[in-house]
Amino acid sequence: MRPVTMVRVRVGVAIGALLVAAAPCAAQARPRAVPDSAADSTRRHELPPIAVSATRSDRPADHVAGAVQDLSRAQISQGRATLGLDESLALIPGVYAANRYNFSLDERVSIRGFGARSAFAIRGIKVLLDGIPQTLPDGQGQLTNLELGEADRLQVERGSSSALFGNAAGGVISIWSNPVPPQWLTEDVQVTGGTYSADGGGWLKYLSTTRAPVGNGVAQVTLSRTTSDGPRQHSAADLRNVNARLNFPVGSAWTIRSTLAVGDQPRADNPGALTAPELAVNRDSAAAINLSTDAGKAVSQAQGGVTVARQLAGGGEASVTLFGLTRTLRNPQTYAYIDLRRNSDGVRASLTRPFTWRGMSSSIAAGVDAQEQRDDRVNYGINAGAPTPVRSLDQREKVREVGPFVQVAADVLPRLTLNAGARYDHVSFRVQDHLVSATNPDDSGQRDMHSPSFTGGAVFRATATTSVYATVGTSFETPTTTELANRPDTAGGFNPSLNPQQATNYEVGLRQSLDEHLSWSLAAYQLNVRDELIAFEEPSSPGRTFYRNAGRSRHRGVEAGAQWSVAPGISLSGSYTYSDFRYTRYQGAGHDLAGRQLPGIPPQWLYLLLHAEPASLAGTWADLDLSHAAGYLVDDTLDTRTAAWTTVGVRIGWHGRGPASRLSPFVAVNNLFDARYVSSVVINAARGRYYEPAPGRNFYFGLGISAGH
């Protein structure tokens, strides 16, 4: 992207920030008609049919050839701690969110196996927050600015149509705040807190959301802070967020949406993974090397964006989104002290347009994504958590991504819709080595990675409540700058032998909704993956993750989800995932791994949720959930594996309404039967440090107070 474009992006971001800042001054307390489901944001309610935005088609779900699922506000946050995506994503089959209980590294979220090998942050999945990418052009996604407590809707698309967003193999997670204007100024405050174990150590979270009408639009500001002692030794954290949104129409056709988000984490300790003997002696301990190096991170991040959209005569929309991000990271690791300063800018332009083909409704979407990322990375020596003057790495890294795309959906018959899409990604990596001497050669260089991606499918609506689909598609995923910079030979620059992975996805599925009492879905797929990115560690660099490419692998799976209204006020929801991921051709570490199961993902994953909210109990509700994961391998070449585990959780709460306010208290217990299990692992870890344990039985509470509703 040219420098003048970057200037325009920054100007657009500044305009968005000014619009958000001006929103409270422009707020008007004008009454308006609002549906009860919008005004009562914490009550559990069924969402009406909505367009599928995660596939860039904005068409109803029964017209989409792919696996798409939505979660409502109640499913995301009612009675939840809202500390991690695993709390709500468990409802979606095919998605496995392994909670590390480590705020320094984020959760290990995977869709159909992609993302499971991430050493930190989110990999292989495109994450969007109110339409603004949280995923950088190199494919790395960060959740520093995410506040789940303010999310109104979460949509997940699994499979190959995610290729339309570029540089993602697993799918798309799209999170949205509430766009419906309130009648007048409203204030929601929630305090939650709990303990990790009977021995002490706990957490406390404060969340405040202010919403106000702005003309015919809405302004929203959310403040939150989470402090945690951590469930283990050396796992304390302090997380602070400010998120502002402004969404208002201008005239009859134009809409402006702007966001400004600031996240600050002055402390996030990293206890590290444990060996099996350490786990047996004290599962709450930290690795000794993590203690001696004071491993963890301090990070601050600010992101802004503005979208200008116009509804077109005859239907469709044209929109342009400008966004930018700045991030500062100080990251004492077991092998180095990392100082990273990052800036990123981007633009997304798209046009959707309906048309008629042989009398049938059809639509086309086309556009382009462009992003630039600039990292100044310095690795110092480390001494008791402090940097030494000695530099082991000093370089500037630049990534530019350009991806034009087009997608067509055509109702060729009254009950048959065909979908087709294409995208071409060009991602260029540049590195400038600043650590050059007579004994240390210049490792500056560049890597260019590019590939087309395609998706095509058909949906047949057999009845008004039943649809069957089939789809095939390809995807493209590059290594991140960190993965390229972490070279096993310890040289600077980028790893010249690390290549992008590519996959071809075949999928069939069935969706059915039987009146208002039962809905269910079933999907089966096979993914053929080339050059899968594999994480591993070296004994000489404990705690540092390197990457290499596997030859070929195959991901097969079956995913099932259902919602059943058992009786008035009582519902049962569930998701089941069967995964068979294996190498088909891979010579690694002196072993022939063909036919061997990929480590890091349970072959079976089950989640059940029983919800009761009978009308006779006047606002009282209760949830009972069960999670089960089968045991799985943790190493490519060793037969070391985790044990299967099952946990049960209980949440009980009440909604009370006054003349102008509401109270929503609740209490909850996780891991009711005190199961001792490993919730996440470090794949191919050196020296046997595989295990990241979960806390035992733990309790938490919450109190929500809403005024102005």
ZAMARGU-4260 file (C-alpha; in steps of 0.2 Angstrom, whole numbers, plus 5000, padded with zeros to 4 digits):
<rodrens>
0) 5000/5000/5000 | 5007/5017/4995 | 5011/5030/5009 | 4997/5042/5003 | 4985/5028/5006
5) 4992/5026/5024 | 4990/5044/5027 | 4971/5043/5022 | 4969/5028/5033 | 4976/5037/5048
10) 4965/5052/5044 | 4950/5041/5043 | 4954/5033/5060 | 4956/5050/5067 | 4939/5055/5060
15) 4931/5040/5068 | 4939/5044/5085 | 4932/5061/5084 | 4915/5055/5080 | 4915/5043/5095
20) 4922/5057/5106 | 4908/5069/5101 | 4894/5056/5103 | 4889/5060/5121 | 4888/5078/5117
25) 4876/5075/5102 | 4865/5062/5112 | 4847/5066/5112 | 4835/5058/5125 | 4821/5056/5112
30) 4808/5042/5116 | 4807/5029/5102 | 4799/5012/5100 | 4811/4998/5104 | 4807/4979/5104
35) 4807/4971/5121 | 4821/4960/5116 | 4832/4975/5112 | 4828/4984/5128 | 4830/4969/5139
40) 4848/4965/5134 | 4851/4951/5147 | 4835/4941/5145 | 4837/4925/5136 | 4827/4927/5119
45) 4827/4919/5102 | 4835/4929/5088 | 4824/4932/5072 | 4832/4926/5056 | 4847/4936/5052
50) 4859/4938/5038 | 4875/4929/5038 | 4888/4943/5038 | 4903/4931/5041 | 4902/4924/5023
55) 4901/4941/5015 | 4885/4937/5007 | 4872/4945/5019 | 4859/4932/5014 | 4848/4921/5026
60) 4857/4906/5034 | 4846/4893/5024 | 4853/4901/5008 | 4872/4898/5013 | 4882/4883/5008
65) 4892/4881/5024 | 4891/4879/5043 | 4886/4895/5051 | 4880/4898/5069 | 4875/4913/5079
70) 4875/4915/5098 | 4864/4928/5107 | 4869/4940/5121 | 4862/4929/5134 | 4872/4914/5127
75) 4888/4924/5128 | 4886/4933/5145 | 4871/4927/5155 | 4879/4920/5171 | 4896/4919/5163
80) 4912/4926/5169 | 4916/4933/5152 | 4934/4931/5154 | 4937/4920/5139 | 4929/4914/5122
85) 4928/4896/5128 | 4913/4900/5139 | 4902/4903/5124 | 4911/4894/5110 | 4907/4878/5118
90) 4890/4879/5111 | 4896/4878/5093 | 4902/4861/5086 | 4918/4861/5077 | 4926/4874/5088
95) 4938/4869/5102 | 4943/4883/5114 | 4957/4877/5125 | 4958/4889/5140 | 4976/4890/5146
100) 4971/4901/5161 | 4985/4912/5156 | 4981/4930/5151 | 4999/4931/5144 | 4996/4919/5130
105) 4977/4920/5126 | 4966/4905/5123 | 4971/4891/5110 | 4955/4893/5099 | 4954/4881/5084
110) 4941/4877/5071 | 4942/4860/5063 | 4960/4859/5069 | 4966/4876/5062 | 4973/4887/5076
115) 4977/4872/5088 | 4996/4874/5087 | 4996/4893/5091 | 5009/4897/5104 | 5000/4913/5108
120) 4985/4924/5101 | 4973/4917/5088 | 4979/4908/5072 | 4971/4901/5057 | 4954/4911/5061
125) 4949/4928/5055 | 4942/4938/5070 | 4931/4953/5067 | 4924/4965/5080 | 4910/4976/5073
130) 4917/4973/5056 | 4935/4979/5060 | 4948/4965/5058 | 4957/4960/5074 | 4968/4949/5063
135) 4983/4957/5056 | 4989/4954/5038 | 5001/4941/5043 | 4987/4930/5050 | 4990/4934/5068
140) 4974/4939/5078 | 4974/4947/5095 | 4960/4950/5108 | 4967/4964/5118 | 4953/4975/5113
145) 4939/4962/5115 | 4926/4964/5129 | 4914/4950/5129 | 4903/4958/5142 | 4897/4971/5129
150) 4895/4958/5114 | 4877/4957/5108 | 4879/4944/5095 | 4893/4932/5090 | 4893/4923/5073
155) 4905/4909/5068 | 4907/4902/5051 | 4917/4886/5049 | 4925/4880/5033 | 4931/4886/5016
160) 4921/4902/5013 | 4932/4910/5026 | 4944/4911/5012 | 4935/4926/5006 | 4942/4936/5021
165) 4960/4930/5016 | 4974/4922/5026 | 4963/4910/5037 | 4960/4892/5035 | 4948/4888/5049
170) 4934/4900/5048 | 4928/4917/5054 | 4923/4923/5071 | 4912/4939/5070 | 4907/4949/5086
175) 4895/4963/5086 | 4888/4975/5098 | 4870/4981/5100 | 4865/4992/5085 | 4848/4996/5091
180) 4846/5014/5098 | 4839/5014/5116 | 4824/5025/5121 | 4835/5036/5132 | 4851/5036/5141
185) 4854/5019/5149 | 4868/5013/5161 | 4872/4995/5164 | 4885/4990/5178 | 4890/4973/5182
190) 4902/4967/5195 | 4908/4949/5194 | 4921/4940/5205 | 4927/4923/5211 | 4940/4911/5218
195) 4950/4899/5209 | 4952/4887/5223 | 4949/4884/5241 | 4967/4889/5245 | 4964/4907/5239
200) 4968/4917/5224 | 4954/4925/5215 | 4948/4938/5202 | 4937/4953/5201 | 4929/4961/5185
205) 4920/4978/5184 | 4910/4982/5168 | 4900/4998/5164 | 4891/5001/5148 | 4883/5018/5144
210) 4871/5019/5129 | 4863/5035/5122 | 4852/5039/5107 | 4861/5050/5094 | 4848/5056/5082
215) 4841/5040/5075 | 4857/5031/5080 | 4866/5025/5095 | 4882/5029/5105 | 4890/5017/5117
220) 4905/5018/5129 | 4910/5002/5139 | 4923/5003/5153 | 4930/4987/5160 | 4944/4981/5172
225) 4949/4964/5177 | 4961/4960/5191 | 4967/4942/5194 | 4978/4933/5206 | 4978/4919/5194
230) 4974/4900/5197 | 4993/4896/5198 | 5009/4903/5205 | 5015/4918/5194 | 4999/4920/5184
235) 4992/4937/5190 | 4985/4949/5178 | 4978/4966/5176 | 4967/4970/5161 | 4959/4987/5157
240) 4948/4991/5142 | 4939/5006/5135 | 4928/5003/5120 | 4917/5016/5111 | 4905/5014/5097
245) 4895/5026/5087 | 4882/5021/5074 | 4870/5033/5066 | 4861/5036/5049 | 4864/5052/5039
250) 4849/5055/5028 | 4839/5041/5021 | 4853/5031/5013 | 4870/5034/5022 | 4876/5027/5038
255) 4892/5030/5048 | 4899/5018/5060 | 4915/5022/5070 | 4924/5013/5084 | 4938/5017/5096
260) 4946/5004/5107 | 4960/5005/5120 | 4967/4990/5129 | 4980/4991/5143 | 4987/4976/5151
265) 5001/4982/5163 | 5003/4965/5170 | 5000/4947/5163 | 5012/4934/5171 | 5016/4918/5162
270) 5017/4903/5173 | 5023/4891/5159 | 5018/4873/5156 | 5023/4859/5168 | 5030/4842/5166
275) 5021/4827/5171 | 5030/4825/5188 | 5028/4844/5192 | 5009/4842/5188 | 5008/4827/5200
280) 5017/4836/5214 | 5008/4853/5213 | 4997/4857/5198 | 4996/4875/5204 | 5015/4878/5203
285) 5024/4888/5189 | 5039/4882/5179 | 5055/4887/5188 | 5063/4895/5173 | 5047/4906/5171
290) 5049/4912/5189 | 5068/4916/5187 | 5065/4926/5171 | 5049/4934/5177 | 5040/4928/5161
295) 5025/4938/5156 | 5020/4953/5146 | 5014/4971/5148 | 5005/4977/5132 | 4995/4992/5127
300) 4985/4993/5111 | 4973/5006/5103 | 4963/5003/5088 | 4951/5014/5078 | 4940/5013/5063
305) 4926/5021/5053 | 4914/5014/5041 | 4904/5024/5029 | 4890/5014/5020 | 4877/5019/5008
310) 4861/5009/5004 | 4859/5008/4985 | 4842/5011/4976 | 4835/4995/4972 | 4844/4986/4986
315) 4862/4982/4990 | 4876/4992/4999 | 4892/5001/4996 | 4904/5003/5010 | 4922/5008/5014
320) 4930/5004/5031 | 4946/5013/5036 | 4955/5006/5052 | 4972/5007/5061 | 4981/5000/5076
325) 4996/5004/5087 | 5003/4991/5099 | 5017/4991/5112 | 5023/4975/5119 | 5036/4972/5133
330) 5038/4953/5134 | 5050/4945/5146 | 5052/4927/5140 | 5062/4912/5146 | 5075/4915/5132
335) 5075/4934/5129 | 5067/4950/5133 | 5056/4955/5118 | 5052/4973/5114 | 5040/4975/5100
340) 5032/4991/5093 | 5018/4988/5080 | 5008/4999/5069 | 4995/4993/5056 | 4983/5002/5044
345) 4970/4995/5032 | 4955/4998/5021 | 4941/4987/5016 | 4929/4992/5002 | 4915/4981/4996
350) 4899/4982/4986 | 4884/4971/4987 | 4870/4971/4974 | 4855/4960/4972 | 4849/4956/4954
355) 4837/4944/4946 | 4842/4930/4935 | 4828/4921/4926 | 4816/4928/4938 | 4825/4922/4953
360) 4833/4932/4967 | 4852/4933/4966 | 4866/4944/4973 | 4884/4948/4970 | 4897/4955/4982
365) 4914/4961/4977 | 4928/4971/4985 | 4946/4972/4991 | 4955/4971/5007 | 4972/4980/5010
370) 4982/4980/5026 | 5000/4985/5031 | 5009/4980/5046 | 5025/4987/5053 | 5034/4979/5067
375) 5050/4985/5076 | 5056/4970/5085 | 5071/4969/5097 | 5076/4954/5107 | 5088/4958/5122
380) 5096/4946/5134 | 5086/4944/5150 | 5091/4944/5168 | 5078/4942/5182 | 5065/4949/5171
385) 5075/4964/5165 | 5083/4967/5148 | 5102/4967/5147 | 5111/4978/5134 | 5115/4963/5123
390) 5104/4962/5108 | 5101/4945/5099 | 5089/4952/5087 | 5085/4969/5080 | 5075/4971/5065
395) 5060/4980/5056 | 5047/4969/5049 | 5034/4975/5036 | 5019/4965/5029 | 5008/4970/5016
400) 4992/4961/5010 | 4981/4965/4996 | 4966/4953/4992 | 4952/4957/4980 | 4937/4945/4981
405) 4920/4942/4973 | 4905/4931/4978 | 4889/4927/4969 | 4874/4918/4976 | 4860/4914/4963
410) 4843/4906/4966 | 4843/4896/4951 | 4827/4887/4956 | 4814/4891/4969 | 4822/4879/4981
415) 4840/4879/4975 | 4854/4892/4978 | 4871/4891/4970 | 4886/4900/4979 | 4903/4904/4971
420) 4917/4915/4977 | 4935/4918/4973 | 4949/4928/4980 | 4967/4932/4976 | 4979/4935/4991
425) 4996/4943/4989 | 5006/4945/5005 | 5023/4952/5005 | 5035/4951/5020 | 5050/4962/5021
430) 5063/4962/5035 | 5077/4975/5038 | 5091/4969/5049 | 5098/4982/5061 | 5110/4970/5069
435) 5124/4969/5057 | 5143/4968/5061 | 5159/4961/5054 | 5154/4944/5062 | 5136/4945/5060
440) 5130/4946/5042 | 5115/4956/5036 | 5100/4945/5036 | 5088/4958/5028 | 5077/4950/5014
445) 5060/4947/5008 | 5047/4934/5006 | 5032/4935/4994 | 5017/4923/4997 | 5002/4923/4985
450) 4988/4911/4980 | 4971/4911/4973 | 4956/4904/4984 | 4940/4897/4978 | 4924/4892/4985
455) 4908/4885/4977 | 4892/4876/4984 | 4874/4872/4983 | 4860/4873/4995 | 4843/4864/4992
460) 4829/4869/5003 | 4819/4852/5003 | 4805/4860/5014 | 4802/4877/5022 | 4811/4870/5038
465) 4825/4859/5030 | 4840/4863/5020 | 4854/4852/5013 | 4870/4859/5007 | 4887/4854/4999
470) 4902/4864/4996 | 4920/4864/4991 | 4934/4877/4993 | 4952/4881/4996 | 4961/4892/5008
475) 4978/4900/5011 | 4987/4904/5027 | 5004/4912/5029 | 5016/4910/5043 | 5016/4925/5055
480) 5030/4937/5057 | 5034/4930/5074 | 5034/4912/5066 | 5046/4918/5052 | 5057/4927/5064
485) 5059/4913/5076 | 5073/4903/5067 | 5080/4887/5074 | 5097/4892/5068 | 5096/4908/5079
490) 5100/4919/5064 | 5090/4936/5060 | 5079/4939/5046 | 5065/4927/5041 | 5066/4908/5040
495) 5068/4905/5021 | 5062/4887/5022 | 5045/4891/5030 | 5031/4891/5018 | 5012/4895/5018
500) 5000/4880/5021 | 4985/4877/5009 | 4970/4867/5011 | 4955/4860/5001 | 4939/4858/5010
505) 4924/4846/5005 | 4909/4847/5016 | 4891/4842/5016 | 4878/4847/5029 | 4860/4847/5034
510) 4850/4860/5044 | 4832/4858/5051 | 4820/4868/5062 | 4805/4859/5067 | 4792/4872/5073
515) 4798/4882/5088 | 4803/4867/5098 | 4818/4858/5090 | 4832/4864/5078 | 4847/4854/5074
520) 4862/4854/5061 | 4874/4841/5055 | 4890/4843/5045 | 4903/4831/5038 | 4919/4837/5030
525) 4936/4832/5024 | 4951/4844/5023 | 4967/4840/5013 | 4981/4851/5019 | 4998/4854/5011
530) 5013/4861/5021 | 5003/4861/5037 | 5012/4873/5049 | 5019/4863/5064 | 5025/4870/5080
535) 5040/4863/5090 | 5053/4867/5103 | 5071/4865/5105 | 5079/4859/5121 | 5092/4873/5118
540) 5079/4887/5119 | 5066/4882/5132 | 5049/4890/5130 | 5053/4896/5113 | 5042/4890/5099
545) 5048/4886/5081 | 5039/4881/5066 | 5041/4869/5051 | 5030/4863/5037 | 5023/4845/5037
550) 5021/4836/5020 | 5002/4833/5019 | 4989/4829/5032 | 4970/4825/5032 | 4957/4833/5043
555) 4940/4823/5044 | 4926/4827/5055 | 4908/4826/5060 | 4899/4841/5069 | 4882/4840/5076
560) 4872/4854/5086 | 4854/4855/5093 | 4842/4865/5103 | 4827/4857/5110 | 4813/4866/5120
565) 4809/4852/5132 | 4794/4860/5140 | 4789/4878/5143 | 4803/4887/5151 | 4815/4873/5149
570) 4827/4870/5135 | 4842/4858/5131 | 4856/4863/5119 | 4871/4853/5114 | 4886/4852/5102
575) 4896/4836/5098 | 4912/4836/5087 | 4921/4821/5081 | 4938/4824/5074 | 4950/4813/5065
580) 4966/4823/5060 | 4981/4813/5053 | 4997/4815/5044 | 4996/4807/5027 | 5014/4811/5021
585) 5027/4818/5033 | 5045/4814/5037 | 5049/4823/5053 | 5062/4822/5067 | 5068/4805/5060
590) 5051/4797/5060 | 5039/4793/5046 | 5023/4800/5053 | 5011/4795/5039 | 4994/4789/5047
595) 4998/4796/5064 | 4985/4807/5073 | 4989/4825/5074 | 4992/4831/5092 | 4983/4844/5102
600) 4965/4841/5097 | 4953/4829/5106 | 4945/4816/5094 | 4928/4819/5103 | 4921/4834/5111
605) 4904/4836/5119 | 4895/4850/5127 | 4877/4850/5135 | 4868/4864/5142 | 4851/4863/5151
610) 4843/4880/5154 | 4827/4882/5165 | 4818/4899/5167 | 4800/4894/5171 | 4787/4908/5171
615) 4780/4903/5188 | 4797/4908/5197 | 4796/4926/5191 | 4813/4929/5184 | 4823/4915/5192
620) 4834/4905/5180 | 4846/4891/5181 | 4859/4883/5170 | 4867/4866/5171 | 4881/4862/5159
625) 4892/4847/5155 | 4909/4847/5145 | 4918/4831/5140 | 4934/4830/5130 | 4943/4814/5125
630) 4961/4811/5128 | 4973/4816/5114 | 4992/4816/5109 | 5003/4830/5114 | 5018/4826/5103
635) 5021/4821/5085 | 5033/4807/5089 | 5030/4801/5107 | 5015/4792/5113 | 5012/4805/5127
640) 4994/4810/5129 | 4982/4819/5140 | 4968/4810/5150 | 4950/4812/5145 | 4940/4824/5157
645) 4923/4828/5161 | 4917/4844/5171 | 4900/4850/5177 | 4895/4868/5180 | 4880/4876/5188
650) 4874/4894/5187 | 4858/4901/5196 | 4852/4919/5194 | 4837/4931/5195 | 4830/4945/5184
655) 4821/4958/5194 | 4813/4974/5187 | 4809/4990/5195 | 4801/5006/5189 | 4817/5012/5180
660) 4830/4999/5184 | 4834/4980/5185 | 4844/4969/5196 | 4852/4953/5189 | 4862/4944/5203
665) 4869/4926/5200 | 4880/4913/5208 | 4890/4900/5199 | 4902/4885/5202 | 4913/4878/5189
670) 4920/4861/5189 | 4908/4855/5202 | 4915/4838/5206 | 4933/4845/5207 | 4940/4836/5192
675) 4959/4837/5190 | 4962/4839/5172 | 4973/4848/5159 | 4964/4861/5149 | 4977/4865/5136
680) 4994/4859/5131 | 5010/4865/5122 | 5012/4854/5107 | 5029/4846/5104 | 5036/4854/5120
685) 5054/4852/5124 | 5059/4843/5140 | 5042/4837/5143 | 5034/4854/5147 | 5017/4850/5139
690) 5004/4853/5152 | 4993/4868/5156 | 4982/4863/5170 | 4964/4870/5174 | 4959/4875/5191
695) 4949/4863/5202 | 4931/4867/5209 | 4929/4886/5209 | 4915/4898/5213 | 4910/4915/5206
700) 4896/4928/5208 | 4889/4942/5198 | 4878/4957/5201 | 4871/4967/5186 | 4862/4984/5189
705) 4853/4992/5174 | 4845/5010/5174 | 4836/5019/5161 | 4828/5003/5153
</rodrens>
